[in-house]
Amino acid sequence: MSCVEITGWICICLKDYEDDFEDMDEEEEEEEEPLHPEEDEKKEEISPQRKKEIEAVQRAIEEENERVGTTQIRPRRNREEEEESQKGSTGSELNQRKVSLKGRFMDFVAAKKREVNKQVATKQKKRSTELLRLIDLDFSQTFSLLELQPVNEYDMYIRNFGTANTKQAYVQCNEDNADRDIQTEEVETCEKWTQHPPERNRACGDPNLSQEVQDTARNAINFDSKRLTSFLRSASQVMVVLLEDDRAERNSLRKLKTHADTLSFSDGSLQLNTTLPFLHGRHISLVHFSQVQRHTMMSVHMRMSKAGATLFDSCTVICIWNIWEPSRPQKILVYESEVQCCCFSPGKATLVFAGTSVGSVVLWDLREHASDHYSSIIEGEEWNFRQPTFSTDAVLACSGHSSCVTSVEVLPSSVIGGQRLEVPLLSSEDSSGLSFQLASLDENGVLNFWVGFYITLIAGLRPGGKVKLLHSARLQTAESPSPRDAVKTGPIQTMLFKFLPTDSSHFFIGTNMGAVHHRTSHGLKARPKSYRFQEVEVRPVDVSSLHFSPFKPHLFLVGCGDGSVRLHTVGREQPVAQWTNSTAGEPVVSLQWSNTRPSVFCVLDAASNIHIWDLSKNDAEPVFTERVHTDRVTAMAVFGDSSSQTYSGSALAHASGKIVLQYFTGNLSVSSSADEEKLENLMTEAF
C-alpha cells in the first residue's frame, strides 16, 4: 500500500515539473546544435584545474538537488516508507542516476500509462452513470398498511390541504351569539333508562335528576321478587278461575242446587270434568287434598280390567286437580302397578308420593317440564303423561318393602318443646339443598323411613329429575300375638299409620285387631301402648280410617270395619266416645274431621252412605245421613280452609268415575264457641 502511494507521489512530482523539463529540453537541443569548430577546439583545450573546478560545482549542484529533493519527499513519507527507503537504494544513488541521465527527469512511460488509465476510468465512470440511470429503483407507487380516518374536521382539512407542521387558526367576534335557524318547532326530550334484570334495587332511572333526588327515589323503591312472583301467581289464578266459571256457566258444567247432584247437607255442587278419553271405565279408589294448598286435590284412577286403545290403559292414573279449574286436570301421572296410598309433599304441592301393591315407593316431581315426559294426542287433543321421577323398585329392593304398602306419610314440621316450628319446607321454587322425611308402612308391619333431597345432577333418575329418596331407618311395628289370640285372630296386619301433629317422633298404627298401637321412632316406650274398644275382649276388626282433629291435635277419630266409630285422646287408652251402630254395621271406608268446625266430622261407609256428625247438636247419632244408591260413592275427602269458613265441603268419587264437590251449608261451615266447649265436656264426662 505504501509503495503505491509513493509511486503516485513521484508521478505527481514529475507532472508538476513537466513544463520545466520541456524548457530544459529546448535548451539542450539548442546546446546540441553543432558548435563552431573553433569553440570545440577551445573546449578541448580546458585545463585540468578548470575541470576540477567544474566537477566541484557539479557536485555542489548535485548535493543541493539531493537536499531539496529529500526535503520535499520527507513530509509525505511515513515511518514504513522511510524504513523501506533505507533498506533500498540511497538518495545519493538516485541523484547519481539522474545526473547520469544529464538532468532528464521526464518519465514518458508512466505518463502514457497514466493517460491511458485516465481514459479507461472516464469511460467506466460514464458507463456506470448510464447503467445506474437504468437500474434505479422506482418509488412511484406506495401502499398504506394502516390508515386511520380523521377524527374531526380539522384533521380532514390538514390531510387534504395542509401539512404536518401547519395549524388552522381563526378569529370570530361575538362567539356567544351563534345560533341556527330551523323551520320546525323544537321538540322537548327527556332521557330515561331501564335495565333488566335490575341492578341492585334499581330497574329504571333519570340521569337528569340530582343525586339527592335519585337517592330518595332509590330508598322509596322496595323491590321484592318473591312478592312480585306471588302477586302474579295470585292474579293469574284469579283470571283462570273467572274464565273457568264463565266456561262452566256456558257449558252447564256447574249445576248449583239441582235435585240430581245436590245432597241434603250441601249448599251446592261442582262436578269435575272426568269424561276424558283416558279415564273412561276406571274406578276411583282414593281422593286426597293437600294440607297446604287447600284447592289442590289428587284422584287415583285404578287400572282398567280390559286393555283399551290408549297406551296407559294398563297403568294406574293419578290426576292432579285445581278445584277452581274443573275443566281438566293440571297434571296426569301414570304408574305400572296399582297405587294403594298417596300423599303430597310437606310444603307446597310440588311432589306426589305413592305406595304400591308390589311394595315400591314412588314419587313425582310436578315441577319438571312437560317436554321431559311422554305426550300423546287422544281424540284430537294433546295430553302429557308423567312417569315417576324416582322409584324404589330395583334401586332399593334390599331395604324396601316386600309386601303391599298400605300407607305413606310425610313427617310434619319439627317440634321442639311441644311447640311446632313453622318451617315452610319446599316452599320455594328452587328447593335445591332442602330435604324432607317420608315414612311408608306395609301390611307386615315394616315401617321404613326415607330421606328425600334435591340435587342438581344425580345418577339413577329419569332425565330432568332432581329428587331422590334414600333409606334412613327400618322398624318392625307389628307385635306377635299370644298363642291363644293367634288361634282366634290369625297373624296381625298393619292397615295404616299417622304421625302425631305436634310431635313427629310419635306415630299411631292401625291394625286388623281393632287396636291402634302407639310407637316412637326412637324406640322409647310410649304411654299408653295402644288404644282399644271399650270392651276388653280382642276382636279381629280392621282399622280402616284414622284422622287427627285440626283444632285439637290430641284428639283423633278411629273408624273400623265393623262400622264402629271411636273418639280417642292421646293420653288415655280408653275412648272418649264410641258409636257402635252409627253405620248400621257397614264398614267405615273413610272418616275425616271438618276443616272449619271442631265438632263436625264426616263418615263414608261401604254401602255408599254419607253420615255428617255435629257433636255440638247431637253426640249420639249423625245429624245428616245421605244414602246414594243410583251412583254409589267409592271415596271421600273433606276440603276447606279455616281462614275462610264459608269455603268447606267434601269431594265424593262415584262408581261411574265422576267426582262431585259438595259444598257444606252455612251451619256446617261456620264455627262457634259451643264446638270446643262440647269437646271439652265429652272428655270431662268420660274421665
C-alpha positions as CSV (number, residue, x, y, z in Angstrom):
1,M,0.0,0.0,0.0
2,S,2.8,2.4,0.9
3,C,4.7,1.7,-2.3
4,V,1.6,2.6,-4.3
5,E,1.2,5.9,-2.6
6,I,4.9,6.7,-3.1
7,T,4.7,5.9,-6.7
8,G,1.7,8.2,-7.1
9,W,3.6,11.0,-5.5
10,I,6.5,10.6,-7.8
11,C,4.2,10.7,-10.8
12,I,2.7,13.9,-9.4
13,C,6.0,15.5,-8.9
14,L,7.0,14.7,-12.5
15,K,3.8,16.1,-13.7
16,D,4.3,19.3,-11.8
17,Y,7.7,19.8,-13.2
18,E,6.8,18.8,-16.8
19,D,6.9,22.3,-18.1
20,D,10.3,22.9,-16.6
21,F,11.6,19.8,-18.2
22,E,10.3,20.9,-21.6
23,D,12.2,24.1,-21.3
24,M,15.3,22.2,-20.3
25,D,14.9,20.0,-23.4
26,E,14.7,23.0,-25.6
27,E,17.9,24.4,-24.1
28,E,19.6,21.1,-24.5
29,E,18.5,20.9,-28.1
30,E,20.0,24.3,-28.7
31,E,23.1,23.2,-26.9
32,E,23.3,20.1,-29.1
33,E,23.4,22.1,-32.2
34,P,26.8,21.8,-33.9
35,L,29.3,24.3,-32.4
36,H,31.9,26.2,-34.2
37,P,35.0,24.3,-34.8
38,E,36.9,26.9,-33.1
39,E,34.7,26.6,-29.9
40,D,35.2,22.8,-30.0
41,E,38.8,23.3,-30.0
42,K,38.6,25.8,-27.1
43,K,36.6,23.3,-25.2
44,E,39.0,20.6,-25.6
45,E,41.8,22.9,-24.5
46,I,40.3,23.3,-21.0
47,S,42.9,23.0,-18.4
48,P,42.8,20.3,-15.7
49,Q,42.5,22.8,-13.0
50,R,39.4,24.2,-14.7
51,K,38.0,20.7,-14.9
52,K,38.4,20.2,-11.2
53,E,36.5,23.4,-10.5
54,I,33.7,22.4,-12.9
55,E,33.4,19.0,-11.2
56,A,33.3,20.6,-7.8
57,V,30.5,22.9,-8.9
58,Q,28.6,19.9,-10.3
59,R,29.0,18.0,-7.1
60,A,27.7,21.0,-5.2
61,I,24.7,21.2,-7.5
62,E,24.0,17.5,-7.1
63,E,24.2,17.8,-3.3
64,E,21.8,20.8,-3.4
65,N,19.5,18.9,-5.6
66,E,19.6,15.9,-3.3
67,R,19.0,18.1,-0.3
68,V,16.0,19.8,-1.9
69,G,14.5,16.5,-3.2
70,T,14.9,14.9,0.2
71,T,13.1,17.8,1.9
72,Q,10.1,17.6,-0.4
73,I,9.8,13.9,-0.2
74,R,10.2,13.5,3.6
75,P,6.9,15.2,4.7
76,R,5.0,12.7,2.6
77,R,6.6,9.6,3.8
78,N,5.6,7.6,6.8
79,R,7.8,5.5,9.0
80,E,7.3,2.4,7.0
81,E,8.2,4.1,3.8
82,E,11.3,5.6,5.4
83,E,12.3,2.1,6.6
84,E,11.7,0.7,3.1
85,S,13.6,3.6,1.5
86,Q,16.5,3.0,3.9
87,K,16.6,-0.7,3.0
88,G,16.5,0.2,-0.7
89,S,18.7,2.4,-2.7
90,T,20.0,5.6,-1.1
91,G,19.2,9.1,-2.2
92,S,22.7,9.6,-3.4
93,E,22.4,6.7,-5.8
94,L,19.1,8.2,-7.2
95,N,20.8,11.6,-7.7
96,Q,23.7,9.9,-9.4
97,R,21.2,8.1,-11.7
98,K,19.5,11.4,-12.5
99,V,22.8,13.1,-13.1
100,S,23.8,10.2,-15.3
101,L,20.7,11.0,-17.4
102,K,22.0,14.5,-17.7
103,G,19.0,16.3,-16.0
104,R,16.2,14.5,-17.9
105,F,13.6,13.9,-15.2
106,M,10.5,13.3,-17.5
107,D,9.1,9.6,-17.4
108,F,7.2,9.2,-20.6
109,V,6.1,5.6,-20.0
110,A,4.5,6.5,-16.7
111,A,2.8,9.5,-18.2
112,K,1.4,7.4,-21.0
113,K,0.1,4.7,-18.6
114,R,-1.4,7.5,-16.5
115,E,-3.2,8.9,-19.5
116,V,-4.5,5.5,-20.6
117,N,-5.8,4.8,-17.1
118,K,-7.5,8.1,-17.0
119,Q,-9.3,7.5,-20.3
120,V,-10.3,4.0,-19.1
121,A,-11.6,5.4,-15.8
122,T,-13.5,8.1,-17.6
123,K,-15.2,5.5,-19.8
124,Q,-16.1,3.3,-16.8
125,K,-17.5,6.3,-14.9
126,K,-19.6,7.3,-17.9
127,R,-20.8,3.7,-18.4
128,S,-21.7,3.3,-14.7
129,T,-23.6,6.6,-14.7
130,E,-25.7,5.4,-17.7
131,L,-26.3,2.0,-16.1
132,L,-27.3,3.5,-12.7
133,R,-29.9,5.6,-14.5
134,L,-31.4,2.4,-16.0
135,I,-31.4,0.3,-12.8
136,D,-32.6,3.0,-10.5
137,L,-35.5,1.8,-8.1
138,D,-38.9,3.1,-8.8
139,F,-40.8,4.6,-5.8
140,S,-43.7,5.9,-7.7
141,Q,-46.3,3.6,-6.0
142,T,-46.8,3.3,-2.3
143,F,-49.2,1.2,-0.2
144,S,-50.5,2.1,3.2
145,L,-51.0,-0.9,5.6
146,L,-52.8,1.1,8.2
147,E,-54.8,4.2,7.5
148,L,-56.7,6.0,10.3
149,Q,-59.6,8.2,9.3
150,P,-59.5,11.7,10.6
151,V,-61.4,12.2,13.8
152,N,-62.5,15.8,13.3
153,E,-62.9,18.4,10.6
154,Y,-59.6,20.0,11.3
155,D,-57.7,16.8,10.7
156,M,-59.6,16.3,7.5
157,Y,-58.7,19.7,6.3
158,I,-55.0,19.3,7.2
159,R,-54.9,15.9,5.5
160,N,-56.3,17.3,2.2
161,F,-54.9,20.8,2.0
162,G,-52.3,21.2,4.8
163,T,-49.1,19.7,6.0
164,A,-48.0,18.2,9.3
165,N,-46.4,21.4,10.6
166,T,-49.3,23.7,9.9
167,K,-52.2,24.7,12.1
168,Q,-55.5,26.3,11.3
169,A,-56.3,29.4,13.2
170,Y,-59.3,31.7,13.1
171,V,-60.9,34.6,14.9
172,Q,-64.6,35.1,15.4
173,C,-66.3,38.0,17.0
174,N,-69.4,37.7,19.2
175,E,-68.9,33.9,19.8
176,D,-71.7,33.7,22.3
177,N,-74.3,34.8,19.7
178,A,-74.1,31.6,17.5
179,D,-77.5,30.2,16.6
180,R,-79.1,28.2,13.8
181,D,-82.4,28.8,12.0
182,I,-84.9,26.0,11.7
183,Q,-88.3,25.8,10.2
184,T,-89.9,23.4,12.7
185,E,-90.6,23.8,16.4
186,E,-88.0,22.4,18.8
187,V,-89.1,19.1,20.3
188,E,-88.7,18.7,24.1
189,T,-86.9,15.5,25.0
190,C,-86.4,13.7,28.3
191,E,-83.8,10.9,28.8
192,K,-84.7,7.8,30.8
193,W,-83.0,4.4,31.3
194,T,-84.1,1.0,32.3
195,Q,-82.4,-2.3,32.9
196,H,-83.5,-6.0,33.1
197,P,-82.5,-7.7,35.3
198,P,-82.3,-4.7,37.6
199,E,-79.0,-3.7,39.1
200,R,-79.3,-4.0,42.9
201,N,-82.7,-2.4,43.7
202,R,-82.9,-0.1,40.7
203,A,-84.7,-1.0,37.5
204,C,-85.0,2.5,35.9
205,G,-83.8,6.0,36.4
206,D,-83.4,9.5,35.1
207,P,-79.8,10.9,34.7
208,N,-81.1,14.5,34.7
209,L,-82.2,14.2,38.4
210,S,-79.8,15.3,41.1
211,Q,-78.0,12.7,43.2
212,E,-80.1,13.6,46.2
213,V,-83.4,13.0,44.4
214,Q,-82.0,9.7,43.0
215,D,-81.1,8.5,46.4
216,T,-84.6,9.4,47.7
217,A,-86.2,7.6,44.9
218,R,-84.0,4.6,45.4
219,N,-84.9,4.3,49.0
220,A,-88.6,4.6,48.2
221,I,-88.4,1.6,45.8
222,N,-89.0,-1.7,47.6
223,F,-88.4,-4.4,45.0
224,D,-89.2,-7.9,46.2
225,S,-89.1,-10.6,43.5
226,K,-90.8,-13.2,45.7
227,R,-93.6,-10.9,46.5
228,L,-94.0,-9.9,42.8
229,T,-94.0,-13.6,41.8
230,S,-96.6,-14.4,44.4
231,F,-98.8,-11.5,43.2
232,L,-98.5,-12.6,39.6
233,R,-99.5,-16.1,40.5
234,S,-102.4,-15.0,42.5
235,A,-103.6,-12.6,39.8
236,S,-103.2,-15.3,37.1
237,Q,-105.1,-17.7,39.3
238,V,-108.0,-15.3,39.7
239,M,-108.1,-14.8,36.0
240,V,-108.1,-18.5,35.3
241,V,-110.9,-19.1,37.9
242,L,-113.0,-16.4,36.3
243,L,-112.5,-17.9,32.9
244,E,-113.4,-21.3,34.3
245,D,-116.5,-20.0,35.9
246,D,-117.6,-18.4,32.7
247,R,-116.9,-21.6,30.7
248,A,-118.7,-23.7,33.3
249,E,-121.7,-21.5,33.1
250,R,-121.9,-21.6,29.4
251,N,-121.3,-25.3,29.2
252,S,-123.6,-26.1,32.2
253,L,-120.8,-27.9,33.9
254,R,-121.6,-26.3,37.2
255,K,-125.1,-27.1,38.5
256,L,-125.9,-25.5,41.8
257,K,-128.9,-26.6,43.8
258,T,-130.1,-29.2,41.3
259,H,-132.0,-32.2,42.6
260,A,-129.7,-34.7,40.9
261,D,-126.4,-33.6,42.4
262,T,-127.1,-31.6,45.5
263,L,-127.4,-33.6,48.8
264,S,-129.3,-32.7,51.9
265,F,-126.2,-31.3,53.7
266,S,-125.0,-29.5,50.6
267,D,-125.5,-25.9,49.6
268,G,-124.3,-26.5,46.0
269,S,-122.1,-28.8,44.0
270,L,-119.4,-28.7,41.3
271,Q,-118.5,-31.6,39.1
272,L,-115.0,-32.0,37.8
273,N,-114.6,-33.0,34.1
274,T,-113.6,-36.6,34.4
275,T,-115.2,-37.5,31.0
276,L,-111.7,-37.7,29.5
277,P,-110.8,-40.5,27.0
278,F,-108.1,-42.0,29.1
279,L,-110.3,-42.1,32.2
280,H,-113.3,-44.0,30.7
281,G,-114.1,-47.1,32.6
282,R,-111.7,-46.5,35.5
283,H,-112.7,-47.0,39.2
284,I,-111.6,-44.2,41.6
285,S,-110.1,-45.6,44.7
286,L,-108.7,-42.5,46.5
287,V,-109.3,-38.8,46.8
288,H,-106.8,-36.7,48.7
289,F,-106.3,-32.9,49.4
290,S,-103.1,-31.0,50.1
291,Q,-102.9,-29.7,53.7
292,V,-101.1,-26.6,52.5
293,Q,-102.8,-25.8,49.2
294,R,-106.4,-26.5,50.0
295,H,-107.6,-26.2,46.5
296,T,-105.2,-28.9,45.2
297,M,-106.6,-32.4,45.0
298,M,-105.5,-35.7,43.6
299,S,-107.6,-38.6,42.4
300,V,-106.4,-42.2,41.9
301,H,-107.9,-44.0,39.0
302,M,-107.3,-47.7,39.0
303,R,-106.2,-49.8,36.1
304,M,-108.7,-51.0,33.5
305,S,-109.7,-54.6,33.6
306,K,-109.5,-54.8,29.8
307,A,-106.9,-53.2,27.6
308,G,-108.2,-50.3,25.6
309,A,-107.0,-48.1,22.7
310,T,-104.7,-45.9,24.7
311,L,-101.1,-46.7,25.7
312,F,-101.6,-46.3,29.5
313,D,-104.8,-48.4,29.9
314,S,-102.9,-51.0,32.0
315,C,-101.4,-48.3,34.3
316,T,-102.8,-46.5,37.3
317,V,-103.6,-42.9,36.5
318,I,-103.3,-40.1,39.2
319,C,-104.9,-36.8,38.3
320,I,-103.9,-33.6,40.0
321,W,-106.8,-31.1,40.1
322,N,-107.3,-27.5,41.0
323,I,-110.9,-27.4,42.1
324,W,-111.2,-23.8,40.9
325,E,-110.4,-25.1,37.4
326,P,-112.7,-28.1,36.9
327,S,-112.5,-28.3,33.1
328,R,-109.3,-30.5,33.1
329,P,-106.6,-31.8,35.4
330,Q,-103.4,-29.8,35.7
331,K,-101.1,-32.9,35.8
332,I,-101.6,-36.5,34.8
333,L,-99.3,-39.2,36.5
334,V,-99.0,-42.8,35.5
335,Y,-97.5,-45.9,37.0
336,E,-97.5,-49.6,36.0
337,S,-98.6,-51.0,39.4
338,E,-101.7,-50.5,41.5
339,V,-101.4,-47.5,43.8
340,Q,-102.7,-48.2,47.3
341,C,-102.0,-44.9,49.1
342,C,-100.7,-41.4,48.3
343,C,-99.9,-38.0,49.7
344,F,-98.5,-34.6,48.8
345,S,-95.1,-33.0,49.8
346,P,-95.0,-31.2,53.2
347,G,-94.8,-27.7,51.8
348,K,-96.3,-26.7,48.5
349,A,-97.9,-29.4,46.4
350,T,-94.9,-29.9,44.2
351,L,-94.2,-33.6,45.0
352,V,-96.5,-36.6,45.0
353,F,-95.7,-39.8,46.9
354,A,-97.4,-43.1,46.4
355,G,-97.2,-46.7,47.8
356,T,-98.0,-49.6,45.5
357,S,-99.2,-53.1,45.8
358,V,-95.8,-54.5,44.8
359,G,-94.1,-52.8,47.8
360,S,-92.4,-49.9,45.9
361,V,-92.5,-46.2,46.9
362,V,-92.5,-43.8,44.0
363,L,-92.5,-40.0,43.7
364,W,-93.3,-37.5,41.0
365,D,-91.9,-34.0,40.8
366,L,-94.6,-31.8,39.4
367,R,-92.2,-29.0,38.5
368,E,-90.5,-31.0,35.8
369,H,-91.0,-29.6,32.3
370,A,-93.7,-31.3,30.2
371,S,-91.2,-31.9,27.4
372,D,-89.3,-34.4,29.6
373,H,-92.3,-36.7,29.6
374,Y,-94.5,-38.6,27.1
375,S,-97.1,-36.8,25.1
376,S,-99.9,-38.3,23.2
377,I,-102.8,-37.0,21.0
378,I,-106.1,-38.6,22.0
379,E,-109.2,-37.7,20.1
380,G,-107.6,-34.6,18.6
381,E,-106.2,-33.2,21.9
382,E,-102.7,-33.5,23.2
383,W,-102.1,-34.9,26.7
384,N,-98.9,-35.2,28.7
385,F,-98.4,-38.3,30.9
386,R,-95.7,-38.1,33.6
387,Q,-93.7,-41.1,34.6
388,P,-92.3,-41.3,38.2
389,T,-89.2,-39.3,38.9
390,F,-87.9,-41.9,41.3
391,S,-88.9,-45.4,42.4
392,T,-87.5,-47.8,45.0
393,D,-88.4,-50.9,42.8
394,A,-84.9,-52.1,41.9
395,V,-82.6,-49.4,43.3
396,L,-83.5,-50.1,47.0
397,A,-85.0,-53.6,46.7
398,C,-83.0,-54.9,49.6
399,S,-84.0,-52.1,52.0
400,G,-87.5,-51.6,50.7
401,H,-90.8,-53.4,51.2
402,S,-91.5,-57.0,50.3
403,S,-95.3,-56.7,50.6
404,C,-98.1,-54.3,49.8
405,V,-97.5,-50.7,51.0
406,T,-100.7,-49.6,53.0
407,S,-99.8,-46.1,54.0
408,V,-97.3,-43.3,53.2
409,E,-97.0,-40.2,55.3
410,V,-94.7,-37.2,55.3
411,L,-93.3,-36.2,58.6
412,P,-94.8,-32.9,59.9
413,S,-92.7,-29.9,60.7
414,S,-90.1,-30.4,63.5
415,V,-91.4,-29.8,67.1
416,I,-89.2,-28.8,70.0
417,G,-90.5,-28.5,73.5
418,G,-94.0,-29.2,72.4
419,Q,-94.2,-26.2,70.1
420,R,-94.3,-26.5,66.3
421,L,-91.7,-24.8,64.3
422,E,-93.3,-23.2,61.3
423,V,-90.7,-24.1,58.7
424,P,-92.1,-23.8,55.2
425,L,-90.4,-26.8,53.7
426,L,-90.2,-26.9,49.9
427,S,-92.0,-23.6,49.7
428,S,-89.7,-22.0,47.2
429,E,-89.5,-22.9,43.6
430,D,-85.7,-23.5,43.8
431,S,-85.6,-26.1,46.6
432,S,-82.0,-27.2,45.8
433,G,-80.4,-28.4,49.0
434,L,-83.6,-28.8,51.1
435,S,-84.6,-32.2,52.4
436,F,-87.6,-33.9,53.9
437,Q,-88.6,-37.2,55.6
438,L,-91.1,-39.7,54.4
439,A,-92.4,-42.9,56.1
440,S,-94.0,-45.9,54.4
441,L,-95.8,-48.8,56.1
442,D,-96.5,-52.2,54.6
443,E,-99.1,-54.8,55.7
444,N,-96.5,-56.9,57.6
445,G,-95.7,-54.0,60.0
446,V,-92.4,-52.9,58.4
447,L,-92.0,-49.1,58.7
448,N,-89.4,-47.6,56.6
449,F,-88.1,-44.0,56.9
450,W,-86.8,-42.2,53.8
451,V,-84.9,-39.0,53.3
452,G,-85.7,-37.1,50.2
453,F,-83.4,-34.3,49.0
454,Y,-82.9,-32.1,46.0
455,I,-79.8,-32.2,43.9
456,T,-78.8,-30.7,40.6
457,L,-77.2,-33.7,38.9
458,I,-77.7,-37.2,40.1
459,A,-77.5,-40.7,38.6
460,G,-80.3,-43.1,38.7
461,L,-83.1,-40.6,37.9
462,R,-85.0,-40.1,34.8
463,P,-83.8,-37.2,32.6
464,G,-84.6,-33.9,34.2
465,G,-85.2,-35.5,37.7
466,K,-83.8,-33.7,40.7
467,V,-85.4,-35.5,43.7
468,K,-84.2,-38.8,45.2
469,L,-85.2,-40.9,48.2
470,L,-82.5,-42.5,50.5
471,H,-83.4,-45.2,53.0
472,S,-82.9,-43.9,56.6
473,A,-84.2,-46.4,59.1
474,R,-86.3,-49.5,59.4
475,L,-88.7,-50.5,62.2
476,Q,-90.8,-53.6,62.9
477,T,-94.1,-52.3,64.4
478,A,-96.3,-55.4,64.4
479,E,-96.3,-57.4,67.6
480,S,-96.6,-61.2,67.7
481,P,-99.9,-62.2,69.2
482,S,-100.1,-64.6,72.1
483,P,-100.7,-68.3,71.1
484,R,-104.2,-68.1,72.4
485,D,-105.1,-64.9,70.5
486,A,-103.3,-66.2,67.4
487,V,-105.7,-69.2,67.2
488,K,-108.7,-66.8,67.2
489,T,-107.4,-63.9,65.1
490,G,-104.5,-65.1,63.0
491,P,-101.5,-63.0,62.1
492,I,-101.6,-59.3,62.9
493,Q,-101.6,-57.0,59.9
494,T,-101.0,-53.2,59.9
495,M,-103.5,-51.2,57.9
496,L,-102.4,-47.6,58.2
497,F,-100.5,-45.1,60.3
498,K,-100.4,-41.4,61.2
499,F,-97.9,-39.1,62.8
500,L,-98.8,-37.1,65.9
501,P,-99.2,-33.5,64.5
502,T,-97.5,-31.9,67.5
503,D,-94.6,-34.4,67.7
504,S,-93.3,-36.3,64.7
505,S,-91.4,-38.8,66.9
506,H,-94.7,-40.4,67.9
507,F,-96.8,-42.3,65.4
508,F,-100.0,-44.4,65.6
509,I,-100.6,-47.6,63.7
510,G,-104.0,-49.2,63.0
511,T,-104.1,-53.0,62.8
512,N,-106.6,-55.7,61.8
513,M,-107.4,-56.3,65.5
514,G,-109.3,-53.1,66.0
515,A,-106.4,-51.6,68.1
516,V,-104.3,-48.6,67.4
517,H,-100.7,-49.0,68.5
518,H,-98.7,-46.1,69.9
519,R,-94.9,-46.1,68.9
520,T,-92.0,-43.8,68.9
521,S,-89.2,-43.5,66.3
522,H,-86.5,-43.5,69.0
523,G,-87.5,-46.9,70.5
524,L,-88.7,-45.4,73.7
525,K,-91.8,-46.8,75.4
526,A,-95.0,-44.8,74.7
527,R,-97.9,-44.3,77.1
528,P,-100.4,-45.6,76.5
529,K,-99.2,-48.5,74.5
530,S,-102.4,-49.0,72.4
531,Y,-105.9,-47.7,72.0
532,R,-108.7,-50.2,72.0
533,F,-112.5,-50.6,72.3
534,Q,-114.3,-50.1,75.5
535,E,-114.6,-53.9,75.6
536,V,-111.6,-55.7,76.9
537,E,-112.0,-58.6,74.5
538,V,-109.9,-58.6,71.4
539,R,-111.8,-58.7,68.1
540,P,-110.5,-59.2,64.6
541,V,-111.7,-55.9,63.2
542,D,-109.8,-53.8,60.7
543,V,-109.0,-50.2,61.5
544,S,-109.9,-48.6,58.1
545,S,-109.5,-44.9,59.0
546,L,-107.7,-42.7,61.4
547,H,-107.7,-38.9,61.5
548,F,-106.5,-36.2,63.9
549,S,-108.5,-33.1,64.6
550,P,-107.1,-29.9,63.0
551,F,-108.3,-27.9,66.0
552,K,-107.5,-30.3,68.9
553,P,-104.3,-32.2,67.8
554,H,-104.6,-34.6,70.9
555,L,-108.0,-35.9,69.7
556,F,-108.3,-38.4,66.9
557,L,-111.1,-40.5,65.3
558,V,-110.9,-44.2,64.5
559,G,-113.2,-45.9,62.0
560,C,-113.4,-49.7,61.9
561,G,-114.5,-52.5,59.6
562,D,-117.5,-53.4,61.8
563,G,-119.0,-49.9,61.4
564,S,-118.0,-48.6,64.8
565,V,-116.5,-45.1,65.3
566,R,-114.3,-44.1,68.3
567,L,-113.1,-40.8,69.6
568,H,-109.7,-41.1,71.4
569,T,-107.4,-38.7,73.2
570,V,-103.7,-39.3,73.0
571,G,-103.2,-39.6,76.8
572,R,-105.7,-42.4,77.5
573,E,-106.2,-45.9,76.2
574,Q,-110.0,-46.0,76.6
575,P,-112.0,-44.0,74.0
576,V,-113.7,-40.7,75.0
577,A,-116.8,-41.8,73.0
578,Q,-117.7,-44.8,71.0
579,W,-120.5,-45.2,68.5
580,T,-121.2,-48.8,67.5
581,N,-124.3,-48.7,65.4
582,S,-123.7,-45.4,63.6
583,T,-123.5,-47.0,60.2
584,A,-125.8,-49.9,60.8
585,G,-122.9,-52.3,60.7
586,E,-121.5,-51.2,57.4
587,P,-117.7,-51.0,57.3
588,V,-116.3,-47.5,57.5
589,V,-114.5,-46.6,54.2
590,S,-113.4,-43.0,55.1
591,L,-113.6,-40.8,58.2
592,Q,-112.4,-37.1,58.4
593,W,-112.8,-34.1,60.6
594,S,-114.1,-30.8,59.1
595,N,-111.5,-28.1,58.4
596,T,-113.8,-25.3,59.6
597,R,-115.7,-26.6,62.6
598,P,-114.1,-28.5,65.5
599,S,-117.2,-30.6,66.3
600,V,-118.1,-31.7,62.8
601,F,-116.8,-34.8,61.0
602,C,-117.9,-37.0,58.0
603,V,-118.1,-40.7,57.7
604,L,-118.5,-42.8,54.5
605,D,-119.4,-46.4,54.8
606,A,-119.2,-49.3,52.3
607,A,-122.9,-49.1,51.5
608,S,-122.4,-45.6,49.9
609,N,-124.0,-43.8,52.9
610,I,-122.6,-40.4,54.0
611,H,-123.0,-39.5,57.6
612,I,-122.5,-36.0,58.9
613,W,-121.8,-35.6,62.6
614,D,-122.3,-32.4,64.6
615,L,-121.4,-33.2,68.2
616,S,-122.5,-29.7,69.4
617,K,-126.0,-30.6,68.4
618,N,-126.2,-34.4,68.8
619,D,-123.4,-36.6,70.2
620,A,-125.4,-39.8,69.8
621,E,-126.1,-40.1,66.1
622,P,-125.3,-38.2,62.9
623,V,-127.3,-35.1,62.1
624,F,-127.4,-35.9,58.4
625,T,-127.3,-39.3,56.6
626,E,-127.4,-39.3,52.9
627,R,-127.9,-42.6,51.0
628,V,-126.6,-42.6,47.5
629,H,-127.9,-45.6,45.6
630,T,-128.0,-44.6,42.0
631,D,-124.3,-43.9,41.6
632,R,-122.7,-45.1,44.8
633,V,-119.8,-43.2,46.4
634,T,-116.4,-45.1,46.5
635,A,-114.1,-42.5,48.0
636,M,-114.4,-39.3,50.0
637,A,-112.2,-36.4,51.1
638,V,-113.0,-33.3,53.1
639,F,-111.8,-29.9,52.0
640,G,-112.0,-26.4,53.4
641,D,-109.9,-23.5,54.8
642,S,-110.2,-22.4,58.5
643,S,-109.4,-18.8,57.5
644,S,-112.5,-18.8,55.2
645,Q,-115.2,-20.7,57.0
646,T,-117.7,-20.3,54.1
647,Y,-115.4,-22.5,51.9
648,S,-115.8,-26.1,53.0
649,G,-117.3,-29.3,51.8
650,S,-116.5,-32.9,50.7
651,A,-115.3,-34.4,47.4
652,L,-117.2,-37.6,46.5
653,A,-115.9,-40.1,43.9
654,H,-118.6,-42.1,42.3
655,A,-118.6,-45.6,40.8
656,S,-119.3,-44.1,37.4
657,G,-115.9,-42.3,37.5
658,K,-117.2,-38.8,38.2
659,I,-116.1,-36.5,41.0
660,V,-118.5,-34.1,42.6
661,L,-117.6,-31.4,45.1
662,Q,-120.4,-30.9,47.7
663,Y,-120.3,-27.6,49.4
664,F,-121.5,-27.6,53.1
665,T,-124.3,-25.5,54.3
666,G,-123.6,-22.5,56.5
667,N,-124.5,-24.3,59.8
668,L,-121.9,-26.9,59.0
669,S,-119.2,-24.5,57.9
670,V,-119.2,-21.6,60.4
671,S,-117.8,-22.5,63.8
672,S,-118.9,-21.2,67.2
673,S,-117.7,-21.3,70.8
674,A,-120.1,-24.2,71.5
675,D,-118.0,-26.5,69.4
676,E,-114.9,-26.5,71.6
677,E,-117.0,-26.5,74.8
678,K,-118.7,-29.6,73.7
679,L,-115.4,-31.4,73.1
680,E,-114.2,-30.4,76.5
681,N,-117.4,-31.6,78.1
682,L,-117.1,-35.0,76.4
683,M,-113.6,-35.5,77.7
684,T,-114.6,-34.4,81.2
685,E,-117.6,-36.8,81.3
686,A,-115.5,-39.7,80.0
687,F,-112.7,-39.3,82.6
